[in-house]
Structure formats: C-alpha cells, structure tokens
Amino acid sequence: MENITKNVTGLEVSSAKSLPSSDGAKSGYDLPVYGLENGQFYSIHIPAITCIILSFISVVAILVASLRLQSIKTFFSWTKSERFVVYLALCDGLFNVAHSMDHTHIVLTRNHVYPKELCEFYGFMLAEFITAQNLMVNVVALNVFVLIYFKKDLNFGSYDYRLLLYTFGLPCAGGSVAAYFGTLGPNGTFCYFDGVKGELVNVFFTTVPLLAVLLMNIVFYAMTWRKISTESRRLQHTLGQEAATIRASLQAAKTMSLFVTAFFAQWWAMALYGIWQMIAPVPQSLFQFVTTFSNIGGILNGVVYIIIRRRRATAKAKKMATKEKQFQDIKSVSEKVENSSV
C-alpha cells in the first residue's frame, strides 16, 4: 500500500513539472487534456484566451486606424511598412479567431475538440497563419538587409502577388498535405498537429522552419544594424542629395526592423519549446510561456504601428519646421533688402 502511495505521489509530482507522455497513445485523442490531472487546466487556458482577446482588440484597432488615415483604394501605394502592418494584423486576427474557438471549446467541455474534422480545421488555420507570419517577417528582415547592403528594394510584384503567394500559398499547400495524411488534431492543449500522429510533421513544419527563420533573422538583424551604425557615422560628413537618400533608406530599415524585434518577442518561447521537446519532456511552465507569448502578436504589432505613426508624425513636424524656418529666413532677407533700399 505504501509503494502504491509513493508511485501515485511520484506521478502527481511528475505531471506537475512536465507534460504527459504520449506512450501507448494512437492519436491525440488518446492523450489526457493537459492540466486536468494537476489542477493547471485553467492556468493554461485562461491566460491564453485573455491574451488572444487583447490581441484581437489590438488587431481591430490597427485595421480601423489604418483605413481611417488612408484609403483602401490606394492600399498598394502605401509604404511597405504600412502594408506589412496590415498583413501581419490580418494574420494575427485570423489566428486569434481560430485559436480562441478551440481554447474556448476545450474550457467549456473540459475535453478535446469534437468532431475530429472541426479540430483539424482549427489546426489548419493555426498552421496557415503561424507559418505565414513567420515567412512574412523573414521577408521583412531580408528586405531590410538588401535595402541597406545593396541599396535595392525587393519587388513584390503587382498587388504584392509574389509576397502573398509565398507567405500564404506555401503554408496553405503544406497544411493541406498535413490534413490529407491525418496529422492535424489535438495535442492535449489545443488543436494543431496531432500530439501522436503529427509529432514528426510538427518538427519539420513548425520547429525546424521557426528555428531557421529565427537564426536567419538574427543574422540579418545583426548585420543590418551594424551597417546602419556605420552609415549613420558616415552621414555626419556627407551633404546633399546622397545624404538625403541614405537617410531615407536608414529610416525605412529602422522602421521595418521593428517587425523583426516583435517577431523575437512573440516566438522565442515556441522556438525554445521545439528544441526542448526534441531533447527531454517539456516543463509545463515553459508550455505556459508558449501559450502566452505566441498569443500576443496583435499587441506587439499594435506597438509597432504606434511607433511607426509617431515617427511619421515627428518627421512631418520636422519637415514643416524646416519649411517655416526657410520661409522666415527668406522673409528676413527681403525685409533687409527693402530697408537698405529705403
């Protein structure tokens, strides 16, 4: 009896520290719903749902503010930074809608999402918009790198078709293949890749691409900021049109680098989770970081949007101040000429 008590106690301690094992399970539906056994169920889902709601509110605010300031009819003539804000907001918004539904479903039923097809749909939506966001931010980092080092702006084609086909089309194709082979489903906490049948697919669809994108972004980011620092120092001794062109490029690069910074803040926990999962059982505390940080994309995108608008307002104010000063200088010279003539 004493041995049984020890075994049960050991199991409770183990489940409180790490996620349950999938040994013996045939699909994600055979896994226990994470958190029910150790009392952590609501501490996983409630923070996640709260972050998702706040993120969605931020997304709506970004879209409304963007469309108020500029006409949707001229969308493809907006700056790249402004278009990226909208694209990423749409990714976050659609991700939020799908993810809030499966989290809410699980909280209300305290069970996996049924029917299976509904869970697969949620999983497909998450795979689509998580991957699309990762690819889009990687394009931003590459665009900044090319702009600074080669003085070229990447051409996304008419109506950004190259960008949209790559960032949304590629995940759609991959998600469709995953759905066809039945690898989408419950992972114990939400619907994504099946926690049993989709483990390997999850590694190659999410973990490996996410780590690759993170590493590429770090390299692009470091090299870009090194070049920006060098160019900024050189500008102190440069005048005329060349200086104005370089300043414009540097400002555009700095603005777009904000998206890369937000990307790190949102996905660092997911990247660490992916590495940890391949080595040892994942602590539940890390999993809670994942369900929190990965759901605040809309909030981070909102911060980026505010910074962009403030920088634009500051630049506009400086430009107006310069024009006013030039006008006052001309007026002063005219008055001096008139006085000397008298």
Helices and strands as residue ranges (DSSP letters): H 2-17, G 28-30, H 41-69, G 72-77, H 80-109, H 116-150, G 158-160, H 161-164, I 165-169, H 170-180, E 184-186, E 191-193, H 199-202, I 203-207, H 208-235, H 241-279, H 284-293, H 297-341
